[in-house]
Amino acid sequence: MSSKTQTTATKEEAKPALVPKLRFPEFRDTEGWASEPMGEVYSFKGNNSLSRDKLNYVAGSVKNIHYGDIHTKFSSHFDITKELVPFINESEEGIVRDENLCAEGDMIFADASEDMADIGKSIEIVSLNGERVVSGLHTILARRTGDRIALGFGGHHFKSGWVRTQIQKEAQGAKVLGISANRMRNLRLPLPHAETEQQKIAECLSSVDELMAAQARKLDALKTHKKGLMQQLFPREGETQPRLRFPEFQNAGEWVEGTVEEIISTVTAPKKLQTSDYQAEGEFPIIDQSQDYICGWTNDGEAVIDKGLPVIVFGDHTCALKFIDRPFVQGADGIKIFRPKRGIDIRFLYCAIEANPVVQETYKRHFSMLKEKKLSFPDPKSGEQQRIADCLTSLDDLIAAQTQKHEALKTHKKGLMQQLFPSPEEVAG
């Protein structure tokens, strides 16, 4: 054996085995995974470039998967009986070739995105129910060659850390990122040798997906219930009583109407912190209009809004409401802080604004226009304000609890994905 051959053999032997951190018992003593070029286990088929105006949701003989739907709504495991998919207009059906019709087990990738996190986002076709479907605008259609990939495995596999990292590295572009089939051919796919191991992984992760979907449905049902309840518990525009009242208040009379200016008092922060003042830790949260509102922390006690709490925060651009009952500091990004004037329960006011789309939309357009908008409220002495607030707050607590459960499942799945697929560090070398 030549020295060159010996060196190559030594390098091959030195490479770490492709073994995930977590493996099902029956596979722990089997050989490690293989790292195979995507071009050897998938072939690439043609797509079309039909824009939305060439599609419809009424009738046709061929359905079309548009990249925008991959980004926004289609499940990772695409079952056509569970998805709303547009038809190609009859006048455009001549472009369809039988060899490019989708098959079960195909992967479809979105080849363009403005966001690195979404470039190459994919779905796996798991059920077509006999329907004719094609891969559309800004997509890449990849088909399994032979029986190397188990049905259901790809939908999870192409979301695993190492594969996603490779896809993002292959993406090109500035404002809009793109990836091509040619660049995807060279992706290295870590694959178990046994199809049964692939199936086991797919079944495990799909069961978590089913739990997440069930939890999401519960969460959506609670949010829908709350929205419907708010519409009933507050008077509609031009009406003086709500359509639904608790039994003890059904004869309590009409609600009083007042302008926002008459009901709300604005609060001025002692000072606003700039983004350069934000810290990762501190005693007081810094609040702005970011999604979770807490954008940083500070120990600056002089900036704290702690008198007359609780207060309501309204995001200048997002129009999002937040009820805050702890000392905090106002951040640089635009928010308005206010509390109710005498006679209005603050939790009731929060719910009343949340239930009033006219007030929210007016605020979003311009704060000064909000002053003349009207809100209705029951007699402060009757206890009806507190009763409504208690009811809706209890629903908020349920929604928060269900949201936490959903987030816990997402975290659990993320951890499973990291354990069930080899990580980039483990397959380097």
Buried (B, 14 or more C-beta within 10 A) or exposed (E): EEEEEEEEEEEEEEEEEBBBEBBEEEBEEBEBBBBBEBBEBBBBBEBBEBEEEBBBEEEBEBBBBBBBBBBEEBBBBBBBEEBEBBBBBEEBBEBBEEEBBBEBBBBBBBBBBEEEEBBBBBBBBBBBEEBBBBBBBBBBBBBBEEEBBBBBBBBBBBBBBBBBEBBBEBBEEEEEBBBEBEBBBEBBBBBBBBBBBBBBBBEBBBEBBEBBEEBBEBBEEBBEEBEEBBBEBBBEEEEEBBEEBBEEBEEBEEBBBBEBEEBBEEBEBBEBBEEEBBEEEBEBBBBBBBEEBBBBBBEBEEBBBEEEBEBBBBBBEBBBBBBBEEBBBBBBBBBBBBBBEEEBBBBBBBBBBBBBEEBBEBBBEEBEEBEEBBBBBBBBEEBBBBBBBBBBBEBBEBBEEBBEBBEEBBEEBEEBBBEBBBBEEBBEE
